[in-house]
Amino acid sequence: MPLQRSNTADKFIVDRRKRHRNSDVARAVRKTRDRLSQQAGNPDFDRELLKLHAGAMTSGAVAIPLLVLAIAAAGWLAGVGNEIGLWALFTLICYTIVAFMARRIERTEAAELNPLQTRREFLLGHFLCGLGWGWFVLLGCGACQVDQFQVVKAVVLLFAMAGTALMASSLSGALLATFAVPVALYAYVATKLWMPVEAVLAGLLVLSLPFFVYVARQLNRASLMVLSFRSEKDALIAELETAKSMSDEARRRAEDANLAKSRFLASMSHELRTPLNAILGFSEVMANEVLGPMSNPTYRDYAHDVHDSGQHLLDLINEILDLSRIEAGRYQLNEEPVMLLNIVEDCCHMMELKARNKDIRLIQDFEQTLPRLFADERAVRQITLNLLSNAIKFTATGGEIRVRVGWTAGGGQYISVKDNGPGIPEDEIPVVLSAFGQGSIAIKSAEQGTGLGLPIVQGLLAMHGGEFELHSKLREGTEAIAIFPLSRVMEELPALPTAAVAARRR
């Protein structure tokens, strides 16, 4: 089935072998993007806040009941009577209802919650707890000193408000729903008694309630910020997962396409070269008039043009096939001990005529004590010829090319070809090193080429475990360095002793 292209580009690239994973990632991306746009009042955001409130009430479900039990025990010992026991029982039932409600909501999925209804249920539960605290304000103690009992009530309410402000901060309005009635009742009782201590305590409670409301609101904003940060973190993780999935799939497709291309070209060697060889052979026969003279000299010129064009096309095909075999891993190295000096010297002699035609000087600077390399002689020759050919091609008439062979700092061997041509801009070096890539200035000032020489050099050196370096300065020249590693250098073995020397040693 042919691939269908669309204008949605790469954002729908998925790995069909992992459909469940890609769908989960896409779902996570949609969910987290929705979270990023949430503000207070959004149903999804309110659900998260309600879940936080339920968790806080569940984890702190023991704190307030313990305070209630402690107050009931102290009041019974102080002589308040059985009424404080009934108050404690009612208040504990109210907090138990809120705790069970919080446990139920905590176990429910956030998507299944009705924010408005759940908020109303929570506020109603807190209001019931507030009625319990209002009952506590109205408790009397005939056997206790009135001043001391009212002070105890105020202190207890302050502690209860502080604890509720901390635990119920995720639910706005919970503190007011719980303590608005108790504080109002305390202020009413203090006004009715009109005692200085009760008046001061009533004013303290009235001022403390908005203060704790402010504290709860700040904690609520902190909860909102935590949720926002968590949403952003989830969004980043989901985006990274999606980007990784897309890049992995795109890379796999690119690698498959590149491998298929390389295999195709590598397998087409015979099919491409056979007709070209026939064209070259027949055009050469016609151009040289082997079978007889041509009556029209224009035909002979055409035959020369056909031969030259065919030769150029054959060279191009050979380079493409060489690069394709290297990329496809089908380039076989025939490794043997070779002398790098001899190979480079032969290549210089081969290119001497081409350099002389452009009035270019080839300067050879070789170290004479280099041991053998364990390498493919054909590949080393191709590396050297490509570097020399590029240098001659991009060097102006009357220029100079220096060819060096020697040791590297790491104990390997290198070939350096340096010219004084136009050079390459620094930002164009990656282009030059890519397949079919050519520098702009070099193209304008030299012959047209295929742009495959340096990629082939890089591939052949990589197969030998070596490296390729290209240094260039604009209008000063270029130096190409092919480096063979230390592992390719063969050690010189000592000469075997002769029979006479062996006899003397005995």
JONOR-V771342 format. One record per backbone hydrogen bond with DSSP energy under -1.0 kcal/mol. CO is the residue of the C=O (numbers start at 0). NH is the residue of the N-H. Records with the same first field share a line. If there is no record, write none. Layout:
# JONOR-V771342
CO = NH / NH
This chain:
# JONOR-V771342
7 = 10
9 = 12
14 = 17
17 = 21
18 = 22
19 = 23
20 = 24
21 = 25
22 = 26
23 = 27
24 = 28
25 = 29
26 = 30
27 = 31
28 = 32
29 = 33
30 = 34
31 = 35
34 = 37
38 = 41
41 = 45
42 = 46
43 = 47
44 = 48
45 = 49
46 = 50
47 = 51
48 = 52
49 = 53
50 = 54
51 = 55
52 = 56
53 = 57
54 = 58
55 = 59
57 = 60
61 = 65
62 = 66
63 = 67
64 = 68
65 = 69
66 = 70
67 = 71
68 = 72
69 = 73
70 = 74
71 = 75
72 = 76
73 = 77
74 = 79
81 = 85
82 = 86
83 = 87
84 = 88
85 = 89
86 = 90
87 = 91
88 = 92
89 = 93
90 = 94
91 = 95
92 = 96
93 = 97
94 = 98
95 = 99
96 = 100
97 = 101
98 = 102
99 = 103
100 = 104
101 = 105
102 = 106
108 = 111
109 = 112
113 = 117
114 = 118
115 = 119
116 = 120
117 = 121
118 = 122
119 = 123
120 = 124
121 = 125
122 = 126
123 = 127
124 = 128
125 = 129
126 = 130
127 = 131
128 = 132
129 = 133
130 = 134
131 = 135
132 = 136
133 = 137
144 = 148
145 = 149
146 = 150
147 = 151
148 = 152
149 = 153
150 = 154
151 = 155
152 = 156
153 = 157
154 = 158
155 = 159
156 = 160
157 = 161
158 = 162
159 = 163
160 = 164
161 = 165
162 = 166
163 = 167
167 = 170
170 = 173
172 = 176
173 = 177
174 = 178
175 = 179
178 = 182
179 = 183
180 = 184
181 = 185
182 = 186
183 = 187
184 = 188
185 = 189
186 = 190
187 = 191
188 = 192
189 = 193
194 = 198
195 = 199
196 = 200
197 = 201
198 = 202
199 = 203
200 = 204
201 = 205
202 = 206
203 = 207
204 = 208
206 = 210
207 = 211
208 = 212
209 = 213
210 = 214
211 = 215
212 = 216
213 = 217
214 = 218
215 = 219
216 = 220
217 = 221
218 = 222
219 = 223
220 = 224
221 = 225
222 = 226
223 = 227
224 = 228
225 = 229
226 = 230
227 = 231
228 = 232
229 = 233
230 = 234
231 = 235
232 = 236
233 = 237
234 = 238
235 = 239
236 = 240
237 = 241
238 = 242
239 = 243
240 = 244
241 = 245
242 = 246
243 = 247
244 = 248
245 = 249
246 = 250
247 = 251
248 = 252
249 = 253
250 = 254
251 = 255
252 = 256
253 = 257
254 = 258
255 = 259
256 = 260
257 = 261
258 = 262
259 = 263
260 = 264
261 = 265
262 = 266
267 = 271
268 = 272
269 = 273
271 = 275
272 = 276
273 = 277
274 = 278
275 = 279
276 = 280
277 = 281
278 = 282
279 = 283
280 = 284
281 = 285
282 = 286
283 = 287
284 = 289
296 = 300
297 = 301
298 = 302
299 = 303
300 = 304
301 = 305
302 = 306
303 = 307
304 = 308
305 = 309
306 = 310
307 = 311
308 = 312
309 = 313
310 = 314
311 = 315
312 = 316
313 = 317
314 = 318
315 = 319
316 = 320
317 = 321
318 = 322
319 = 323
320 = 324
321 = 325
322 = 326
323 = 327
324 = 329 / 330
335 = 374
337 = 372
338 = 342
339 = 343
340 = 344
341 = 345
342 = 346
343 = 347
344 = 348
345 = 349
346 = 350
350 = 354
351 = 355
352 = 356
354 = 359
355 = 358
357 = 397
360 = 400
362 = 402
364 = 404
371 = 489
372 = 337 / 374
374 = 335
375 = 379
376 = 380
377 = 381
378 = 382
379 = 383
380 = 384
381 = 385
382 = 386
383 = 387
384 = 388
385 = 389
386 = 390
387 = 391
388 = 392
389 = 393
395 = 398
398 = 360
400 = 362
401 = 417
402 = 364
403 = 415
404 = 366
405 = 413
407 = 410
411 = 407
412 = 483
413 = 405
414 = 481
415 = 403
416 = 479
417 = 401
421 = 474
424 = 427
427 = 431
428 = 432
430 = 433
433 = 436
438 = 442
439 = 443
440 = 444
450 = 435
451 = 455
452 = 456
453 = 457
454 = 458
455 = 459
456 = 460
457 = 461
458 = 462
459 = 463
460 = 465
461 = 464
466 = 482
468 = 480
470 = 478
472 = 475 / 476
476 = 472
477 = 418
478 = 470
479 = 416
480 = 468
481 = 414
482 = 466
483 = 412
484 = 487
485 = 488
487 = 373
497 = 501
498 = 502
499 = 503
500 = 504
501 = 505
